[in-house]
Amino acid sequence: MNLFDLLATLPLIVLVAWAILLILVDLFLPKGRKSWLVILAALGLVVTLLLWVVPSRQDYSAFSGMIMVDGFSIFLSALFLISGWWRLLYLMITSSAWGSTAASITF
């Protein structure tokens, strides 16, 4: 395992770790503060997007060619992360004053 292997999988590792952290935070937050989960989820998507876009100046492969990081894979990853961010933004706008119903809306 070299640096390119870690660089190729780091955004995915951060995204999964952030999702697990959000699940754990959800367990301990009281019902009145569940709206913070939307903000934390949006922050996690922005951090993951930055990890995808910023270090990728050149194309490279990882794990003996099993993972390829090129312009198309970065475009699709950015597209999915931005669509998730827009979904969270829509959730923040449409929830009733960020009350306790913000956490009960299903994705």
GIKALIN-V756765 format. One record per residue. PSI is psi in degrees with one decimal (* if undefined). OMEGA is omega in radians with two decimals (none if undefined). NEAR is the number of other C-alpha atoms within 12 Angstrom. Layout:
psi->PSI omega->OMEGA near->NEAR
psi->PSI omega->OMEGA near->NEAR
This chain:
psi->121.7 omega->-3.13 near->11
psi->-169.8 omega->-3.07 near->12
psi->-37.2 omega->3.14 near->14
psi->-33.7 omega->3.07 near->22
psi->-43.9 omega->3.12 near->22
psi->-39.7 omega->-3.14 near->21
psi->-34.8 omega->-3.13 near->29
psi->-32.2 omega->-3.08 near->33
psi->-7.6 omega->-3.09 near->25
psi->-45.0 omega->3.11 near->26
psi->-37.0 omega->3.11 near->31
psi->-39.9 omega->3.11 near->25
psi->-42.3 omega->3.13 near->20
psi->-41.7 omega->-3.13 near->25
psi->-43.2 omega->3.13 near->28
psi->-41.6 omega->3.11 near->18
psi->-38.4 omega->3.12 near->19
psi->-39.3 omega->3.11 near->25
psi->-41.2 omega->3.10 near->23
psi->-39.5 omega->3.10 near->17
psi->-40.3 omega->3.11 near->18
psi->-38.0 omega->3.10 near->27
psi->-41.2 omega->3.12 near->19
psi->-38.7 omega->3.10 near->13
psi->-36.9 omega->3.13 near->21
psi->-31.6 omega->3.13 near->23
psi->-33.4 omega->-3.00 near->15
psi->-6.1 omega->3.11 near->14
psi->139.3 omega->3.03 near->17
psi->163.5 omega->-3.04 near->15
psi->-32.1 omega->-3.10 near->19
psi->-14.5 omega->-3.08 near->18
psi->18.7 omega->-3.12 near->21
psi->-17.6 omega->-3.13 near->28
psi->-19.6 omega->3.08 near->32
psi->-23.1 omega->3.13 near->24
psi->-34.5 omega->3.12 near->34
psi->-42.5 omega->3.13 near->37
psi->-42.9 omega->3.13 near->25
psi->-37.3 omega->3.10 near->27
psi->-42.0 omega->3.10 near->35
psi->-39.0 omega->3.10 near->30
psi->-40.4 omega->3.09 near->25
psi->-38.0 omega->3.10 near->31
psi->-37.7 omega->3.11 near->36
psi->-42.9 omega->3.12 near->29
psi->-42.7 omega->3.12 near->26
psi->-39.7 omega->3.10 near->33
psi->-41.7 omega->3.10 near->31
psi->-36.3 omega->3.10 near->23
psi->-27.7 omega->3.09 near->27
psi->-44.4 omega->-2.94 near->36
psi->-43.2 omega->-2.99 near->29
psi->-51.4 omega->-3.05 near->16
psi->-0.6 omega->-3.02 near->22
psi->76.2 omega->3.09 near->25
psi->-19.8 omega->-3.12 near->14
psi->161.0 omega->3.10 near->17
psi->140.0 omega->3.08 near->20
psi->162.5 omega->3.09 near->24
psi->158.1 omega->-3.11 near->22
psi->157.5 omega->3.12 near->21
psi->52.9 omega->3.10 near->18
psi->39.7 omega->3.07 near->13
psi->3.0 omega->3.14 near->14
psi->-29.4 omega->3.09 near->12
psi->126.7 omega->-3.14 near->20
psi->127.4 omega->3.08 near->22
psi->108.2 omega->3.11 near->31
psi->-173.5 omega->-3.09 near->22
psi->-39.5 omega->-3.12 near->17
psi->-41.9 omega->3.13 near->15
psi->-35.9 omega->3.09 near->20
psi->-39.4 omega->3.10 near->30
psi->-46.8 omega->-3.13 near->17
psi->-40.2 omega->3.10 near->17
psi->-42.6 omega->3.11 near->26
psi->-38.5 omega->3.13 near->25
psi->-44.9 omega->3.14 near->18
psi->-40.9 omega->3.14 near->19
psi->-39.1 omega->3.12 near->30
psi->-36.8 omega->3.09 near->25
psi->-35.4 omega->3.04 near->18
psi->-37.3 omega->3.12 near->24
psi->-41.1 omega->3.11 near->26
psi->-34.6 omega->3.08 near->19
psi->-41.0 omega->3.10 near->22
psi->-37.4 omega->3.09 near->31
psi->-43.0 omega->3.07 near->23
psi->-39.2 omega->3.11 near->20
psi->-39.9 omega->3.11 near->28
psi->-38.2 omega->-3.10 near->28
psi->-42.3 omega->-3.02 near->17
psi->-14.5 omega->3.12 near->16
psi->146.8 omega->-3.04 near->21
psi->95.8 omega->3.08 near->16
psi->32.8 omega->3.10 near->13
psi->35.9 omega->-3.14 near->25
psi->-158.8 omega->-3.10 near->23
psi->-11.3 omega->3.14 near->21
psi->-12.9 omega->-3.11 near->20
psi->-32.7 omega->-3.13 near->28
psi->-15.3 omega->-3.08 near->31
psi->-5.5 omega->3.12 near->19
psi->128.8 omega->-3.11 near->20
psi->154.2 omega->3.12 near->10
psi->* omega->none near->11
